Amino acid sequence: MKPVLKLEHIQKYYGNEGNLTQAIQDISFCVEKGEFLAIMGASGSGKTTLLNCISTIDTVSAGRIYLEQTDVTDLKPKQLARFRRENLGFIFQDFNLLDTLTLEENISLALTINQTPLHEIGPRVQEMAVRLNIAEFLHKYPYQVSGGQKQRCACARALIGNPKLLLADEPTGALDSHAAQMLLSTLLGINETLNATILLVTHDAFSASYASRILFLKDGRVLTELNKGCDSRKVFYEKILSVLTMSGGGQTNVC
Amino acid sequence: MYAKLILRNMKRSAKDYLIYIVTLTICSMLFYAFLSITSRYYRPEVGAEYDFTILGSNIKLAVVCITLLLLFLIRYVNNYMLRRRQKEFAIQSVLGMEQRTIAWLFFAETFILGAVCVLAGIVLGMLCSQLITAMLLSQYGLTFRLSFMLFPDTVFFTVCFFALSLLAVGLFNVRTLRRIKVIDMLYADRQNDPQLADSRYMPAATVLHGIVLLTMTLSGISKLHLYYDPRFPLPARVMFWGNLLSPLLAFTWHFIWLAAKAVRKNTWNFRRLLVPELILTILNICFSASVPPVCARYHISFGTSALGFDTGANTYLMFLLSDLIYLICGIFYLAGEVICLWKEKRPAHTYSGQNLFFFGQIISRLTTTAKTMTLICLTLVLSLFLFLVAPALTEWASGYLEIRALYDVQISTAYNNVYDEKDLPTKGYEPVSDFLEEHGIEPDMDCTFHLYLPRREEFRNRVKLDFPVAAIALSDYNTLRTMLGYAPVTLGEKEFATQWHPIATADYREKFLAEHGTVKTDAGVLTGSPVYYTEVLGETLYNRYTDVIYIFPDAVCKQLLPVMQNRYLQTKEPIAYQDALQLQETFMERYPEEPAGHEGVNYYLRTRTMQVNSSKAAIFTTHAMMAYSGVILMVICLTILSLQQLSDASQYRCRFGVLRKLGVEERDIEKLIVKQLRIWFGLPVTAAVLTAAVLAAYFFTTIRDQITAYIGFRTLAAQIAVTALILSILLVCYFLSTWILFKRAVGE
């Protein structure tokens, strides 16, 4: 299968000559079409920097990122906005919904920015809302609904444009366990039914266990990789925990 | 540590509230500059005929009163800062800092920030006071020379005034801060702005408007006798009936709504009262505004006040003003809903490009700040009206001065309180000649003359509306003309001519001349000459309540009753201020203005020096204060408009950040920002400009005679154009600085 996303020797430095921080040392990997990839790592391991580089919000210091045939690192600043709206979908930890718009309008906004014809907007928003189980809250404002509903709305907004890659940065970070579980099931469902390619960044083993493959980052490098294969989620979760234990994080010290 | 905290906070606040700081600096600069001319140490180089001390107390009081408005701005900005920083205060409190300490830290921060602004303002004020001096000297027709000076008394006064203002607002903040609970501060940012539906200001405004409507209706009913007058043409009748029926309809609508609401509570909400009432208000505005042009066209008068204003026009101006205020309140109250409606009805427009985001931005702000926007708009109207009217009023006063102060010494009389012919004035005012000789003031030209009544029996006529027109002998008239540099005129033996006051309208003049083809006098009937004279010869030449004087041949005048004796004098050198003052006092001792027992001749002595001094001082004070209040009000409004946008920048940064992540291009984001700011500044400014234009047009129509006589419409238009240009520059400056700061705030 053809890779949707391909990273080649990515490096990222911050700071100046005297005080240089290497956030990403040398990372290379591919994401296949329809894959659900999770990136795990402790705080400061470079996972959010990596996501920012892929999402073109940040630039790399060295290396190349390809989304299908496009070299993202080669895009001019003027082309970036167009690239983002046509190819990527985002889900953030803090939802990032616009508080001045209703949930429906928040979702529609992604389509209007892409200049989708008017007659298509309504039915598509409705369909996505039904799929994500937020149809009954569509007319409400973000401050009138729960965190889980907000995040599902953000998810709908990210998916409505049929992006080639869905980027999720700690999407369950601000949710309770039940809402988190619902969201992850939704993401998994979308991955399976719509064949959406998802890249999930998390430090939570439970969230990561929904993915089909996990990359473990440490100090800006890929420490190891874990494939779900035919394992059940429970077994996969155990495996993740053991990797985390080995890598010096996780729950070794918890009795 | 606390000092460090205060300094850091100040630094950050300085960036956030740059515009507020600039405004406070500008205001203290203007305050210092205007007050500096009242300083004891202020001594511009002017001749002995001028005295600036008469300016002092008036300006000081006016400046202080106007600047007190600034307290609102300081309070507003402080409130904003307080709200925005509540979370920070809460964290300090949770960390163990006493709430009292937090409050005092905040106080110190705002106070020092304000103090820095005021000090900077004083320094800039030194420069600005030069401008004011130049303006003042040009008013007196003198040349200006640059001289920098710091006036200690003005500095002291400015510092004290602003220190007290800052202290008052600061202490209020301390009290507020000490009373808020920590938990409320901690979650302050989670609360939404108060919803408009809870606001009671619009129902209150509607009740007040109802009272005005009732007054309008009653005022219309009181003039009912005019409505059936068949002499009035159709437009005048439409105006009369419109001004009665339209407010009556609007007033009745209140009760219809109340009745309907009692029956069906749910469907008849406040909006259903408001929308038709606003439509009727627009109708009302049209009818009220039609009063001056229709009255002017068909010579309708509702009566005249003591100052010469049309009282009817003044009443309708008040009605117009209250209607306009109500309309503005209504527009801003409903603006959010109108945009919502537009959004719903026009999906093609709503769902095109970033319009959805744009509407969200505007609606969320409009619904929560309608009251502030209304206030800003009304204040802007006041500011613009002051700017528009100030040149007209000052030019009017200057023009009037030119007509009045024609002679260095002007002695005039009135016989209103003389009931016996033998008490009429016959003296030659010798004490004046003596005084001038004593003080070495050489007369250049001198003319003592009588004014006569055509018929002796008219002496008894004291009816104000039918006061007799006086007459002057041809030789005296020609002497006066020579004194003012006009060519002498001639008359036939049994002929008379007329001399007109410039305020008399052409219509009135034509009517008068048509009716007075001949004049009966005690010396026989005189025939009117076809020529009339409109040269400016001074307003004391005419009899009371009249704008015209007959010019009779000398032989005729000899047989008439002289009722007034005037003396006009030109000196070789201008009379010094102190001399003029003394001359007036000496004259008044011998010839009182008010005769003892209110019976006898009223004598008046006016010197050019005194007239010029008092008028120019008054003109300058009026112009300066109107301009000052206009600038202060405008600056306050623009600052609040701009701060409203900038203070929410953090919220906007997040929103625009989402747009960026969604793939909206930078160029589109910039367009969105400009569009948003355009609406934000454009809506209140456009509403205010339109309202002020309506008011000013109304005002100018009511004083059109004075404009024609003293100013000229072209000069007025030029003055207004210059004012408009200055105001546009001010607006553009604020708009651009807000735009730049806003862009920086929402930038990546």
Interface residues (C-beta under 8 A of the other chain):
Chain A: S55 I57 P77 K78 A81 R82 F83 R84 R85 E86 L88 F90 N96 L97 L98 D99 T100 L101 E105 S108 L109 A110 L111 T112 I113 N114 Q115 L118 I121 Y143 R157
Chain B: N192 P347 A348 Y351 S352 G353 Q354 N355 L356 F357 G360 Q361 I363 S364 Q651 C654 R655 G657 V658 L659 R660 K661 L662 G663 V664 E665 E666 D668
